[in-house]
Amino acid sequence: MTWLITGGAGYIGAHVARAMTSAGERVVVLDDLSSGIAQRLPSEVVLVRGSVLDRQTLDRTLAEHDVSGVVHLAAKKQVGESVEQPLRYYRENVHGLTVLLDAVVAAGVERFLFSSSAAVYGVPEMELIPEGAPCEPINPYGETKLTGEWLVRAAGRAHGLSTACLRYFNVAGAAAPELADTGVFNIIPMFFDRITRGEPLRIFGADYPTPDGTCVRDYIHVADLADAHLAVARRLAGQSGPGDLTVNIGRGAGVSVRELADLVSEVTGWTGGTVVEPRRAGDAAKAVASVDRISGELGWKASHEVRDMVESAWAGWLLRHPEAAGE
């Protein structure tokens, strides 16, 4: 079978494309290259430049490549930007998904894997967050992901699709330096950016009800995340009829921001310390995944530790910012 990966030239998408092709799956990528990089893709992967908002391109791509399953990663994903531009986020993330699902149903594609997010949970007060926890997103980004899950499941029920929704926790690291995250919106690249500028690492809030007062998060290596996509895609491919699966993708273990800052300093040789700034609105004290469901359903679990994430991300950062090595 052939899988279409939307957003497949992005940070996560390129890892998923590489994992799936390495495992022998046939892959086609659709990406508008607004943030994706074509050179990230394996040479055997066909790249179609286009948007999920473009129905004509979707219809042509699904037909020409005889697509039998879709991995939908294309989306806008910056929380702060979503607050400032909610209409854009709903257009890209929700309307774009609607157009894609329309095309999928019309083409007779029967398998659909949706990239969701732990942002659907909001700020739950629990030790480990199970998939059955209340979903109360606190920003437009999280709202669009939850709405996307509703759309995917509703389309699955109405049209006999096998569907899956993967709720990512904090993604980090790189399988190879050239595949590293090029943005500075996640905490590890944000730390690296401060190091490159010669400025202390910023910690937002040190008075949370956690062991060291800083927020605790569940970090997942992007290579593990890609392997999870492959496992779920193969689960969908092996199903003989419609079904739905919703799973958390994380390690099930928390790391505090202070612990992460110390590890980044150790890996990079940074001696400039940290600075504590006021809390950011909406930050939960702790957000760690329960991973019992994906372990029980698929026998999958993460294999990389947080040090692997930091070391591989730093190698990717230095590839683009060699000046940081001297800091």
VMD Tcl script that draws the C-alpha trace (Angstrom):
set ca {
  {0.00 0.00 0.00}
  {0.98 3.65 -0.40}
  {0.85 6.21 2.40}
  {0.41 9.93 1.79}
  {2.11 12.00 4.50}
  {0.87 15.58 4.60}
  {3.44 17.97 6.03}
  {6.02 15.26 5.39}
  {8.92 17.68 4.78}
  {8.59 19.20 8.25}
  {10.57 18.36 11.38}
  {8.30 15.53 12.52}
  {7.07 14.64 9.05}
  {10.53 13.98 7.64}
  {11.27 11.62 10.53}
  {8.01 9.78 9.89}
  {8.77 9.58 6.15}
  {12.23 8.18 6.86}
  {10.97 5.63 9.40}
  {8.23 4.39 7.08}
  {10.42 4.14 3.96}
  {13.19 2.44 5.94}
  {10.62 -0.15 7.00}
  {9.64 -0.80 3.39}
  {6.48 1.29 3.18}
  {5.73 3.26 0.01}
  {5.43 6.96 0.83}
  {4.32 10.11 -1.02}
  {4.63 13.51 0.67}
  {2.38 16.53 0.25}
  {3.90 19.72 1.65}
  {3.55 23.40 0.77}
  {7.13 23.96 2.04}
  {6.07 26.97 4.11}
  {8.14 25.47 6.91}
  {9.16 22.12 5.45}
  {12.48 21.44 3.74}
  {12.49 19.22 0.65}
  {16.08 18.07 1.24}
  {15.02 16.31 4.43}
  {13.19 13.64 2.45}
  {14.66 10.30 1.37}
  {15.48 10.26 -2.36}
  {12.86 7.62 -3.12}
  {9.99 9.70 -1.72}
  {7.89 11.64 -4.22}
  {7.23 15.22 -3.08}
  {4.07 16.96 -4.23}
  {4.19 20.66 -3.44}
  {0.75 21.74 -2.36}
  {-1.68 22.48 0.46}
  {-4.42 20.39 2.03}
  {-6.68 23.35 1.25}
  {-6.23 22.62 -2.47}
  {-8.83 19.98 -3.32}
  {-7.72 19.62 -6.94}
  {-4.16 18.79 -5.92}
  {-5.41 16.36 -3.29}
  {-7.65 14.53 -5.75}
  {-4.87 14.26 -8.31}
  {-2.28 13.09 -5.77}
  {-4.53 10.44 -4.21}
  {-5.43 9.05 -7.64}
  {-2.03 9.21 -9.37}
  {-0.23 7.47 -6.52}
  {-3.00 5.01 -5.65}
  {-2.93 6.14 -2.03}
  {-4.50 3.73 0.44}
  {-3.68 5.47 3.72}
  {-3.03 9.03 4.94}
  {-0.83 10.27 7.77}
  {-1.98 13.84 8.36}
  {0.72 16.00 9.95}
  {0.28 19.31 8.10}
  {-0.84 21.98 10.56}
  {0.03 25.25 12.21}
  {1.34 24.50 15.69}
  {2.57 27.57 17.58}
  {0.47 28.11 20.68}
  {1.17 31.84 21.06}
  {0.56 32.49 17.37}
  {-2.75 30.62 17.60}
  {-3.91 33.07 20.29}
  {-3.02 36.00 18.04}
  {-4.35 34.44 14.82}
  {-7.22 32.08 15.72}
  {-8.96 32.45 12.36}
  {-5.82 31.36 10.53}
  {-5.43 28.35 12.81}
  {-9.02 27.23 12.38}
  {-8.74 27.70 8.59}
  {-5.49 25.76 8.27}
  {-6.03 23.09 10.91}
  {-9.78 22.49 10.83}
  {-10.96 23.57 7.39}
  {-7.85 22.04 5.83}
  {-8.65 18.74 7.55}
  {-12.24 18.90 6.29}
  {-11.07 19.36 2.71}
  {-8.61 16.49 3.10}
  {-11.20 14.13 4.58}
  {-13.63 14.98 1.76}
  {-10.95 14.02 -0.75}
  {-10.05 10.86 1.17}
  {-13.66 9.66 1.25}
  {-14.18 10.47 -2.44}
  {-11.02 8.54 -3.36}
  {-12.02 5.48 -1.34}
  {-9.02 5.71 1.01}
  {-9.82 3.66 4.11}
  {-7.05 4.46 6.61}
  {-6.39 7.81 8.28}
  {-3.84 8.65 10.99}
  {-4.21 12.09 12.58}
  {-1.45 14.05 14.31}
  {-3.01 15.39 17.49}
  {-1.44 16.86 20.63}
  {-1.40 16.73 24.40}
  {-2.69 20.31 24.09}
  {-6.19 18.79 23.85}
  {-6.03 18.09 27.61}
  {-5.44 21.67 28.71}
  {-4.01 21.77 32.23}
  {-5.21 18.59 33.95}
  {-4.29 18.13 37.59}
  {-3.21 14.49 37.65}
  {-0.02 12.49 38.06}
  {-0.26 10.71 34.70}
  {-2.68 11.78 31.98}
  {-4.67 8.90 30.44}
  {-6.47 9.15 27.12}
  {-9.77 9.19 29.00}
  {-8.89 12.41 30.86}
  {-11.21 15.38 30.21}
  {-10.22 17.38 27.14}
  {-10.32 21.09 28.00}
  {-7.87 22.92 25.71}
  {-6.92 26.45 26.75}
  {-5.76 27.92 23.43}
  {-6.91 27.90 19.80}
  {-4.17 25.47 18.79}
  {-5.41 22.87 21.27}
  {-9.00 23.58 20.24}
  {-8.20 22.90 16.59}
  {-6.54 19.60 17.49}
  {-9.51 18.46 19.57}
  {-11.93 19.53 16.82}
  {-9.73 17.61 14.38}
  {-10.08 14.46 16.46}
  {-13.86 14.86 16.45}
  {-13.87 15.28 12.67}
  {-11.65 12.26 12.09}
  {-13.74 9.99 14.30}
  {-17.02 11.23 12.85}
  {-15.77 10.64 9.29}
  {-14.56 7.21 10.31}
  {-17.94 6.22 11.69}
  {-19.87 7.66 8.76}
  {-17.66 6.33 5.96}
  {-16.13 3.15 7.34}
  {-12.58 4.45 7.82}
  {-9.99 2.95 10.13}
  {-8.70 5.95 12.08}
  {-6.14 6.80 14.73}
  {-5.39 9.97 16.69}
  {-1.90 10.32 18.18}
  {-1.58 12.77 21.06}
  {2.05 13.89 21.16}
  {3.66 15.17 24.32}
  {6.88 17.28 24.11}
  {8.82 16.28 20.99}
  {12.60 16.76 20.91}
  {15.82 15.49 19.40}
  {16.75 14.37 15.89}
  {17.54 11.07 14.19}
  {20.26 12.88 12.22}
  {21.63 16.45 12.45}
  {20.12 17.48 9.11}
  {16.65 16.51 10.36}
  {16.77 18.64 13.51}
  {14.09 21.16 14.41}
  {14.88 24.49 12.74}
  {12.44 26.52 14.84}
  {12.98 28.07 18.27}
  {9.49 27.50 19.65}
  {10.19 24.40 21.76}
  {12.17 24.53 24.99}
  {15.39 22.80 23.93}
  {15.94 24.97 20.81}
  {14.97 27.98 22.95}
  {17.77 27.08 25.37}
  {20.20 26.65 22.47}
  {19.21 30.05 21.09}
  {20.00 31.66 24.44}
  {23.38 29.91 24.53}
  {24.17 31.18 21.03}
  {23.29 34.71 22.13}
  {25.38 34.37 25.29}
  {22.33 34.85 27.50}
  {21.28 32.77 30.55}
  {18.72 30.04 29.99}
  {15.23 31.28 30.80}
  {12.99 29.40 33.23}
  {9.40 30.62 33.40}
  {8.27 30.22 37.00}
  {10.02 28.45 39.87}
  {7.16 28.40 42.38}
  {5.06 25.51 41.04}
  {4.00 22.63 43.33}
  {6.73 20.35 41.96}
  {9.91 19.00 43.59}
  {12.12 21.87 42.37}
  {9.40 24.44 41.73}
  {9.64 24.33 37.93}
  {7.22 22.79 35.43}
  {7.49 19.06 34.74}
  {7.01 17.70 31.22}
  {7.13 14.40 29.33}
  {9.70 14.54 26.52}
  {9.61 12.11 23.59}
  {12.42 11.65 21.06}
  {11.21 12.42 17.54}
  {12.68 9.12 16.32}
  {10.51 7.27 18.85}
  {7.55 9.34 17.72}
  {8.22 8.33 14.11}
  {8.41 4.67 15.11}
  {5.06 5.05 16.88}
  {3.54 6.37 13.65}
  {4.86 3.33 11.80}
  {3.43 0.97 14.43}
  {0.01 2.64 14.32}
  {0.00 2.81 10.50}
  {0.68 -0.90 10.31}
  {-2.07 -1.53 12.84}
  {-4.49 0.37 10.59}
  {-3.24 -1.46 7.49}
  {-3.85 -4.81 9.15}
  {-7.43 -4.06 10.15}
  {-10.11 -5.71 8.06}
  {-12.72 -3.07 8.79}
  {-13.35 0.31 10.40}
  {-12.04 1.11 13.86}
  {-10.67 3.94 15.95}
  {-7.60 4.24 18.14}
  {-6.57 7.21 20.29}
  {-3.19 7.02 22.04}
  {-0.74 9.20 23.93}
  {2.81 9.29 22.60}
  {5.26 9.95 25.41}
  {7.71 8.25 27.76}
  {5.48 8.24 30.80}
  {8.22 9.99 32.79}
  {8.57 13.62 33.79}
  {11.57 15.94 33.65}
  {11.51 19.39 35.23}
  {12.56 22.52 33.38}
  {15.36 22.98 35.92}
  {16.60 19.42 35.31}
  {16.44 19.97 31.57}
  {18.37 23.25 31.83}
  {21.06 21.50 33.87}
  {21.30 18.70 31.30}
  {21.51 21.17 28.40}
  {24.29 23.01 30.23}
  {26.18 19.76 30.79}
  {25.85 18.59 27.17}
  {26.75 21.94 25.62}
  {29.35 23.07 28.15}
  {27.28 26.16 28.96}
  {28.39 27.99 32.10}
  {26.21 31.07 31.81}
  {23.57 29.81 34.21}
  {19.83 30.36 34.23}
  {17.44 33.18 34.99}
  {13.97 32.77 36.48}
  {11.22 34.89 34.97}
  {7.50 35.11 35.83}
  {5.18 32.22 35.01}
  {3.59 32.11 31.59}
  {-0.19 32.08 31.50}
  {-1.66 28.62 30.98}
  {1.40 26.55 31.88}
  {0.43 23.44 33.83}
  {2.62 22.47 36.77}
  {2.94 18.93 35.42}
  {1.96 17.15 32.21}
  {3.13 13.56 31.88}
  {1.53 10.90 29.69}
  {0.07 7.62 30.73}
  {1.41 5.26 28.06}
  {-0.40 2.11 29.17}
  {-2.76 2.10 26.20}
  {-0.19 2.15 23.39}
  {1.94 -0.35 25.29}
  {-1.02 -2.67 25.76}
  {-2.53 -2.24 22.29}
  {0.65 -2.27 20.21}
  {3.47 -3.36 22.49}
  {5.20 -0.05 21.73}
  {7.32 2.02 24.09}
  {9.89 4.77 23.74}
  {13.55 3.74 23.67}
  {15.44 7.06 23.87}
  {16.32 8.95 27.04}
  {16.25 12.73 27.47}
  {20.05 12.95 27.15}
  {19.73 11.40 23.67}
  {17.26 14.13 22.77}
  {19.50 16.94 23.98}
  {22.69 15.56 22.40}
  {21.08 14.90 19.01}
  {19.30 18.27 19.00}
  {22.57 20.04 19.86}
  {24.34 18.31 16.94}
  {21.60 19.59 14.64}
  {21.81 23.09 16.12}
  {25.58 23.24 15.59}
  {25.12 22.20 11.97}
  {23.18 25.44 11.41}
  {24.83 27.58 14.11}
  {28.52 26.59 14.27}
  {29.27 29.81 16.14}
  {27.49 28.34 19.17}
  {30.27 25.78 19.66}
  {32.59 28.41 21.07}
  {30.24 29.56 23.78}
}
mol new
graphics top color blue
foreach p $ca { graphics top sphere $p radius 0.5 }
foreach p [lrange $ca 0 end-1] q [lrange $ca 1 end] { graphics top cylinder $p $q radius 0.2 }
display resetview
